[in-house]
Amino acid sequence: MMMGERLGLRAAAIISCMLATTVASVAEEPVAAKAYVGVSLIDGTGAPLQENMAILVDGDRIVAVQPEAEFRQHQPDGIKIVDASGHYVLPGLIDSHVHMATVPNAAKAMAYMRRYIYSGITSARDMAGDMRALAELARESRLKKIPAPDLYYSALMAGPSFFKDPRPGMAAEGEVPGAVPWMQAITPETDIREAVTLARGTWATGIKIYANLPAAEVRRIAEEGHKQGIKVWAHSMVFPAYPSEVVGAGVDVVSHVCRLAFEVAGQRPQEYHHKVALDFAALDARSPVLAEIFEQMAEQGTILDATVWLYANRENYEQKKPAEKRDASICPSAFAGAMTQFAFENGVDISTGTDGMLPYDADYPALFDELAILVEKAGMPPLQVIRSATYVGAKALGLEADRGTVEAGKRADLIFLSKNPLTDIDNMRSVVLTVKGGTDYPREAYKPIAKAELEGDD
């Protein structure tokens, strides 16, 4: 019998009650206490793989992580033993850049979130949408009423001119975009304390600074956000605020590595739009300008949500068009990868965000492509990419004390693989079992997304 079959059968035995129900239902409640033994552990800290380990889980918590031989010497009574020999255990994965409700569609969102959880993604950071829909999805996932990762969302702030964009209009349908607590227009006259308080009142995990704000306003938002104890996330170029000014404002995470190129090019558009074409071939991905920005990011702990897959995906799409019809503003994925590599070499923590979805019939979500691209185009070792997808993602959410690594006292968010991801990052696509908060989601119980679930999808 193959190793994957062995754990698959054991996992099936553990969760036989769940498999007797429809796979669309929520996974069974966790067994009170169980120990996974014989595992090869990649704990998310960046430490080397540890073989023949035991992980003791009680309810939704990891109680102990130790060598199996040591565990066996003091094995507690009355616990379930799961022999997971030959398998690799990692912390639950985190996609640090998703959009589940730009145009609210609950059936679509739940379908994609179902694919996430059965692929090992236990938490996700939503980067702006209709808060009314997001709050309900977050509640349903947190309470395990639907099979889904825990969802954490942001309240958006931008300059008034940004709200001409149709997307905030769709995410505030029925109300005035820019004048709702989850999407606020900011000017120098805005009472920033009140604005941040309103954002916090939506139960958002962070404020997203989007576009069309000068550096002074970015700094005002960041300072007040931190004063009130909420994370502050921003695009790397806020238009007209430069990346160095955004980082200098003290934000916690900056998104989209290619927008750092505006400062390298010395271009400062006053308003955000997608069609500004930079001559990437003439720009240095290892510019001294970038070195200074990355040095400051590393010093203050600012995370880079690079979204390299996003650029590769757009690049692939454009290459299918005739040369004369291609969008010249697309950042080459090789350039995005080189900038990300330079950031990593300078000590910047890289998170794994996608900012996009693969088609409904893909076996695994886009996060797995992001992991592969960080190895291929950013030169990151698989061990560090796994750290990015676990610990760094938790840090972006401010949850690193509770998850992101496999340690005693942390929440039991685990994934089991049948193949070693350190020898080939594509082996991440060998998920056998996901555990979120002690609850099991076996890959064999995954119900693939049906096209009918996406009815109304644009």
Buried (B, 14 or more C-beta within 10 A) or exposed (E): EEBBEBBBEBBBEBBEEBBEEEBEEBBBEBBEBBBBBBBBBBBBBBEEBBEBBBBBBBBBBBBBBBBBEEBEEEBEEEBEBBBBBBBBBBBBBBBBBBBBBBBBBBEBBBBBBBBBBBBBBBBBBBBBBBBBBBBBBBEBBBEBEBBBBBBBBBBBBBBBBBBEBEBBBBBBEEBEBBEBBBBBBBEEEBEBEEBBBBBBEBBBBBBBBBBBBBBEBBBBBBBBBBEEEBBBBBBBBBBBBBBBBBBBBBBBBBBBBBBBBBBBBEEEEEEBEEEBEBEBEEBBBBBEBBBBBBBBBBEEEBBBBBBBBBBBBBBEEBEEEEEEEBEEBBBBBBBBBBBBBBBBBBEBBBBBBBBBBBEBEBEBBBBBBBBBBBBBBBBBBBBBBBBBBBBBBBBBBBBBEBBBBBBEEBBBBBBBBBBBBBEBBBBBBBBBBBBBBBBBBBBBBBBBBEEEBBEEEE
